Amino acid sequence: MPFIHFFDGFRTSHEINKIVPLADDTILDLMPQVEIDAHRARALNPEHPVIRGTSAILTLISSLAKPPTHGTTRSMTMLNRR
């Protein structure tokens, strides 16, 4: 069961003296306009309505309703001890 644990304390999240802002040209080079336009074309839009995610496979629903496996419960037990 993969999991990530990290701590971002108050000081870490409020440090601004070591941040070097990127230049606008660098940001524009990292974001190709063609890909941004393609992403926006796929986005939900009231001008082009679509229905997404309303159908579900019965086997998927039944597998989600099953109790967790031994490995999952063991991992959670180990995490709760700390």
MISEDREN-778526 format. One record per residue: x, y, z of N, C-alpha, C in turn; residue number from 1. Coordinates in nm, 3 decimals, padded with zeros to 5 digits. Atoms other than C-alpha are relative to their C-alpha. Layout:
N
<neast:X nnorth:Y nup:Z caeast:X canorth:Y caup:Z ceast:X cnorth:Y cup:Z seq:NUM>
...
***
This chain:
82
<neast:00.085 nnorth:-00.117 nup:00.000 caeast:00.000 canorth:00.000 caup:00.000 ceast:00.089 cnorth:00.124 cup:00.000 seq:1>
<neast:-00.087 nnorth:-00.119 nup:00.005 caeast:00.189 canorth:00.312 caup:-00.116 ceast:-00.064 cnorth:00.118 cup:00.072 seq:2>
<neast:00.049 nnorth:-00.122 nup:-00.063 caeast:00.159 canorth:00.628 caup:00.089 ceast:00.117 cnorth:00.097 cup:00.013 seq:3>
<neast:-00.100 nnorth:-00.104 nup:-00.014 caeast:00.344 canorth:00.955 caup:00.126 ceast:-00.029 cnorth:00.076 cup:00.129 seq:4>
<neast:00.017 nnorth:-00.077 nup:-00.122 caeast:00.403 canorth:01.131 caup:00.455 ceast:00.103 cnorth:00.113 cup:-00.003 seq:5>
<neast:-00.093 nnorth:-00.111 nup:-00.002 caeast:00.556 canorth:01.476 caup:00.476 ceast:-00.051 cnorth:00.103 cup:00.099 seq:6>
<neast:00.038 nnorth:-00.106 nup:-00.092 caeast:00.556 canorth:01.774 caup:00.708 ceast:00.045 cnorth:00.132 cup:-00.059 seq:7>
<neast:-00.031 nnorth:-00.134 nup:00.045 caeast:00.540 canorth:02.133 caup:00.594 ceast:-00.042 cnorth:00.094 cup:00.111 seq:8>
<neast:00.033 nnorth:-00.083 nup:-00.115 caeast:00.559 canorth:02.347 caup:00.902 ceast:-00.023 cnorth:00.145 cup:-00.035 seq:9>
<neast:00.031 nnorth:-00.142 nup:00.019 caeast:00.473 canorth:02.713 caup:00.950 ceast:00.118 cnorth:00.073 cup:-00.063 seq:10>
<neast:-00.116 nnorth:-00.072 nup:00.051 caeast:00.827 canorth:02.833 caup:00.889 ceast:00.027 cnorth:-00.035 cup:-00.146 seq:11>
<neast:-00.025 nnorth:00.042 nup:00.137 caeast:00.871 canorth:02.628 caup:00.573 ceast:-00.099 cnorth:00.065 cup:-00.096 seq:12>
<neast:00.102 nnorth:-00.053 nup:00.090 caeast:00.546 canorth:02.750 caup:00.424 ceast:00.000 cnorth:00.152 cup:-00.007 seq:13>
<neast:00.000 nnorth:-00.146 nup:-00.001 caeast:00.616 canorth:03.114 caup:00.510 ceast:00.136 cnorth:00.061 cup:-00.035 seq:14>
<neast:-00.131 nnorth:-00.051 nup:00.040 caeast:00.980 canorth:03.144 caup:00.395 ceast:-00.009 cnorth:00.058 cup:-00.140 seq:15>
<neast:00.001 nnorth:-00.061 nup:00.134 caeast:01.002 canorth:03.390 caup:00.107 ceast:00.135 cnorth:00.057 cup:-00.037 seq:16>
<neast:-00.128 nnorth:-00.064 nup:00.030 caeast:01.361 canorth:03.513 caup:00.132 ceast:00.089 cnorth:-00.083 cup:-00.090 seq:17>
<neast:-00.084 nnorth:00.085 nup:00.084 caeast:01.505 canorth:03.217 caup:-00.065 ceast:-00.066 cnorth:-00.032 cup:-00.134 seq:18>
<neast:00.071 nnorth:00.028 nup:00.124 caeast:01.257 canorth:03.219 caup:-00.353 ceast:00.052 cnorth:00.092 cup:-00.110 seq:19>
<neast:-00.042 nnorth:-00.077 nup:00.116 caeast:01.385 canorth:03.327 caup:-00.693 ceast:-00.112 cnorth:-00.011 cup:-00.103 seq:20>
<neast:00.112 nnorth:00.008 nup:00.094 caeast:01.089 canorth:03.416 caup:-00.915 ceast:00.049 cnorth:-00.026 cup:-00.142 seq:21>
<neast:-00.033 nnorth:00.028 nup:00.140 caeast:01.093 canorth:03.285 caup:-01.271 ceast:-00.038 cnorth:00.119 cup:-00.087 seq:22>
<neast:00.030 nnorth:-00.106 nup:00.095 caeast:01.104 canorth:03.532 caup:-01.555 ceast:-00.121 cnorth:-00.041 cup:-00.084 seq:23>
<neast:00.119 nnorth:00.028 nup:00.081 caeast:00.791 canorth:03.561 caup:-01.768 ceast:00.034 cnorth:-00.082 cup:-00.124 seq:24>
<neast:-00.040 nnorth:00.076 nup:00.119 caeast:00.979 canorth:03.431 caup:-02.074 ceast:00.023 cnorth:-00.147 cup:00.033 seq:25>
<neast:-00.024 nnorth:00.139 nup:-00.042 caeast:01.084 canorth:03.118 caup:-01.883 ceast:-00.131 cnorth:-00.072 cup:00.021 seq:26>
<neast:00.131 nnorth:00.061 nup:-00.025 caeast:00.727 canorth:03.050 caup:-01.774 ceast:-00.070 cnorth:-00.028 cup:-00.132 seq:27>
<neast:00.064 nnorth:00.020 nup:00.131 caeast:00.599 canorth:03.096 caup:-02.130 ceast:00.065 cnorth:-00.115 cup:-00.077 seq:28>
<neast:-00.068 nnorth:00.111 nup:00.067 caeast:00.865 canorth:02.852 caup:-02.258 ceast:-00.043 cnorth:-00.134 cup:00.058 seq:29>
<neast:00.040 nnorth:00.124 nup:-00.066 caeast:00.747 canorth:02.590 caup:-02.005 ceast:-00.144 cnorth:-00.039 cup:-00.032 seq:30>
<neast:00.142 nnorth:00.025 nup:00.024 caeast:00.382 canorth:02.621 caup:-02.112 ceast:-00.032 cnorth:00.021 cup:-00.148 seq:31>
<neast:00.033 nnorth:-00.014 nup:00.143 caeast:00.326 canorth:02.551 caup:-02.484 ceast:-00.147 cnorth:00.038 cup:-00.018 seq:32>
<neast:00.135 nnorth:-00.051 nup:00.019 caeast:00.020 canorth:02.745 caup:-02.595 ceast:-00.091 cnorth:-00.101 cup:-00.069 seq:33>
<neast:00.080 nnorth:00.101 nup:00.070 caeast:-00.095 canorth:02.460 caup:-02.822 ceast:-00.059 cnorth:-00.099 cup:00.101 seq:34>
<neast:00.049 nnorth:00.095 nup:-00.100 caeast:-00.122 canorth:02.223 caup:-02.524 ceast:-00.100 cnorth:00.066 cup:00.096 seq:35>
<neast:00.096 nnorth:-00.072 nup:-00.085 caeast:-00.298 canorth:02.487 caup:-02.313 ceast:-00.134 cnorth:00.010 cup:-00.070 seq:36>
<neast:00.125 nnorth:-00.009 nup:00.076 caeast:-00.555 canorth:02.538 caup:-02.588 ceast:-00.070 cnorth:-00.136 cup:-00.008 seq:37>
<neast:00.059 nnorth:00.135 nup:00.004 caeast:-00.606 canorth:02.159 caup:-02.618 ceast:-00.063 cnorth:-00.036 cup:00.134 seq:38>
<neast:00.054 nnorth:00.026 nup:-00.134 caeast:-00.657 canorth:02.134 caup:-02.241 ceast:-00.132 cnorth:00.077 cup:00.020 seq:39>
<neast:00.122 nnorth:-00.081 nup:-00.015 caeast:-00.912 canorth:02.416 caup:-02.245 ceast:-00.113 cnorth:-00.052 cup:-00.087 seq:40>
<neast:00.103 nnorth:00.055 nup:00.088 caeast:-01.095 canorth:02.252 caup:-02.536 ceast:-00.065 cnorth:-00.123 cup:00.062 seq:41>
<neast:00.055 nnorth:00.119 nup:-00.067 caeast:-01.140 canorth:01.935 caup:-02.325 ceast:-00.075 cnorth:00.035 cup:00.129 seq:42>
<neast:00.059 nnorth:-00.039 nup:-00.128 caeast:-01.260 canorth:02.129 caup:-02.020 ceast:-00.152 cnorth:00.005 cup:-00.008 seq:43>
<neast:00.145 nnorth:-00.015 nup:-00.006 caeast:-01.621 canorth:02.138 caup:-01.906 ceast:-00.037 cnorth:00.144 cup:-00.034 seq:44>
<neast:00.036 nnorth:-00.132 nup:00.048 caeast:-01.797 canorth:02.429 caup:-02.068 ceast:-00.151 cnorth:00.001 cup:-00.023 seq:45>
<neast:00.144 nnorth:-00.005 nup:00.023 caeast:-02.164 canorth:02.535 caup:-02.063 ceast:-00.037 cnorth:00.019 cup:-00.147 seq:46>
<neast:00.025 nnorth:-00.015 nup:00.143 caeast:-02.132 canorth:02.619 caup:-02.433 ceast:00.002 cnorth:-00.135 cup:-00.073 seq:47>
<neast:-00.012 nnorth:00.134 nup:00.060 caeast:-02.044 canorth:02.254 caup:-02.510 ceast:-00.022 cnorth:-00.104 cup:00.110 seq:48>
<neast:00.024 nnorth:00.091 nup:-00.113 caeast:-02.213 canorth:02.038 caup:-02.242 ceast:00.025 cnorth:-00.146 cup:-00.036 seq:49>
<neast:-00.020 nnorth:00.145 nup:00.012 caeast:-02.112 canorth:01.674 caup:-02.193 ceast:-00.033 cnorth:-00.063 cup:00.135 seq:50>
<neast:00.024 nnorth:00.073 nup:-00.124 caeast:-02.198 canorth:01.410 caup:-01.936 ceast:00.118 cnorth:-00.093 cup:00.020 seq:51>
<neast:-00.117 nnorth:00.084 nup:-00.029 caeast:-01.899 canorth:01.245 caup:-01.770 ceast:-00.018 cnorth:-00.067 cup:00.135 seq:52>
<neast:-00.006 nnorth:00.069 nup:-00.127 caeast:-01.873 canorth:00.983 caup:-01.501 ceast:-00.132 cnorth:-00.042 cup:00.060 seq:53>
<neast:00.128 nnorth:00.038 nup:-00.059 caeast:-02.236 canorth:00.887 caup:-01.462 ceast:-00.025 cnorth:-00.149 cup:-00.002 seq:54>
<neast:00.022 nnorth:00.144 nup:00.004 caeast:-02.210 canorth:00.520 caup:-01.550 ceast:00.112 cnorth:-00.070 cup:00.075 seq:55>
<neast:-00.099 nnorth:00.075 nup:-00.076 caeast:-02.034 canorth:00.268 caup:-01.332 ceast:-00.017 cnorth:-00.148 cup:-00.029 seq:56>
<neast:00.002 nnorth:00.143 nup:00.024 caeast:-01.944 canorth:-00.093 caup:-01.386 ceast:-00.034 cnorth:-00.070 cup:00.132 seq:57>
<neast:00.045 nnorth:00.068 nup:-00.121 caeast:-02.116 canorth:-00.324 caup:-01.137 ceast:00.114 cnorth:-00.071 cup:00.071 seq:58>
<neast:-00.112 nnorth:00.070 nup:-00.065 caeast:-01.798 canorth:-00.526 caup:-01.075 ceast:00.089 cnorth:00.098 cup:00.074 seq:59>
<neast:-00.080 nnorth:-00.100 nup:-00.069 caeast:-01.613 canorth:-00.208 caup:-00.984 ceast:-00.067 cnorth:00.041 cup:00.130 seq:60>
<neast:00.072 nnorth:-00.039 nup:-00.121 caeast:-01.881 canorth:-00.105 caup:-00.736 ceast:00.009 cnorth:-00.109 cup:00.105 seq:61>
<neast:-00.005 nnorth:00.108 nup:-00.097 caeast:-01.883 canorth:-00.448 caup:-00.575 ceast:00.140 cnorth:-00.017 cup:00.056 seq:62>
<neast:-00.137 nnorth:00.013 nup:-00.053 caeast:-01.502 canorth:-00.452 caup:-00.547 ceast:00.031 cnorth:00.111 cup:00.099 seq:63>
<neast:-00.022 nnorth:-00.108 nup:-00.095 caeast:-01.509 canorth:-00.116 caup:-00.371 ceast:-00.072 cnorth:-00.025 cup:00.131 seq:64>
<neast:00.077 nnorth:00.029 nup:-00.121 caeast:-01.762 canorth:-00.251 caup:-00.122 ceast:00.064 cnorth:-00.110 cup:00.084 seq:65>
<neast:-00.064 nnorth:00.109 nup:-00.074 caeast:-01.534 canorth:-00.540 caup:-00.018 ceast:00.082 cnorth:00.056 cup:00.116 seq:66>
<neast:-00.083 nnorth:-00.046 nup:-00.111 caeast:-01.353 canorth:-00.517 caup:00.315 ceast:00.147 cnorth:00.007 cup:-00.043 seq:67>
<neast:-00.141 nnorth:-00.014 nup:00.038 caeast:-00.984 canorth:-00.416 caup:00.303 ceast:00.076 cnorth:-00.131 cup:00.017 seq:68>
<neast:-00.080 nnorth:00.121 nup:-00.007 caeast:-00.720 canorth:-00.682 caup:00.253 ceast:00.087 cnorth:-00.001 cup:00.125 seq:69>
<neast:-00.085 nnorth:00.014 nup:-00.118 caeast:-00.486 canorth:-00.811 caup:00.522 ceast:00.115 cnorth:00.100 cup:-00.004 seq:70>
<neast:-00.112 nnorth:-00.093 nup:00.012 caeast:-00.200 canorth:-00.597 caup:00.387 ceast:-00.040 cnorth:00.142 cup:00.032 seq:71>
<neast:00.047 nnorth:-00.135 nup:-00.027 caeast:-00.405 canorth:-00.281 caup:00.405 ceast:-00.024 cnorth:00.020 cup:00.149 seq:72>
<neast:00.027 nnorth:-00.015 nup:-00.143 caeast:-00.523 canorth:-00.340 caup:00.761 ceast:00.128 cnorth:-00.005 cup:00.080 seq:73>
<neast:-00.127 nnorth:00.008 nup:-00.071 caeast:-00.171 canorth:-00.434 caup:00.869 ceast:00.075 cnorth:00.133 cup:-00.011 seq:74>
<neast:-00.067 nnorth:-00.129 nup:00.019 caeast:-00.029 canorth:-00.112 caup:00.719 ceast:-00.065 cnorth:00.107 cup:00.085 seq:75>
<neast:00.070 nnorth:-00.101 nup:-00.080 caeast:-00.296 canorth:00.097 caup:00.889 ceast:00.029 cnorth:-00.020 cup:00.149 seq:76>
<neast:-00.032 nnorth:00.027 nup:-00.140 caeast:-00.225 canorth:-00.075 caup:01.222 ceast:00.139 cnorth:00.053 cup:00.033 seq:77>
<neast:-00.136 nnorth:-00.048 nup:-00.022 caeast:00.145 canorth:00.004 caup:01.187 ceast:00.004 cnorth:00.152 cup:00.003 seq:78>
<neast:00.003 nnorth:-00.146 nup:00.001 caeast:00.070 canorth:00.368 caup:01.103 ceast:-00.062 cnorth:00.056 cup:00.126 seq:79>
<neast:00.069 nnorth:-00.050 nup:-00.119 caeast:-00.163 canorth:00.409 caup:01.399 ceast:00.084 cnorth:-00.016 cup:00.126 seq:80>
<neast:-00.086 nnorth:00.018 nup:-00.118 caeast:00.106 canorth:00.286 caup:01.642 ceast:00.092 cnorth:00.118 cup:00.021 seq:81>
<neast:-00.099 nnorth:-00.110 nup:-00.011 caeast:00.329 canorth:00.585 caup:01.568 ceast:-00.061 cnorth:00.127 cup:00.048 seq:82>
***
